[in-house]
């Protein structure tokens, strides 16, 4: 994140800082509380694992974005997991701007 110049994050949470682990829903609830966010659906989680990140965030009623390494990995994930919205798959953090702006 530091290398992207993206600075509009309220909370960057890691298992080391909170003692919770994905896919536990509590990790997402903890992020909502830390960020003083009204509800889970206003939280957006970005991660590179379909089950531990994308699907876990959705199960906690959060927005989710899947980070893949390239177009081939994106297509592979989309083919394997029909629940992934292709508009919610990015290759780098700078692409978040395309989603939120």
Secondary structure, DSSP 8 states (H G I E B T S, - for coil): -GGGT----S----HHHHS--TT-HHHHHHHHHHTT-S-GGG-EEEES-IIIIIIHHHHTT-EEEEE-SSHHHHHHHHHH-TT--GGGEESSGGGHHHHH-
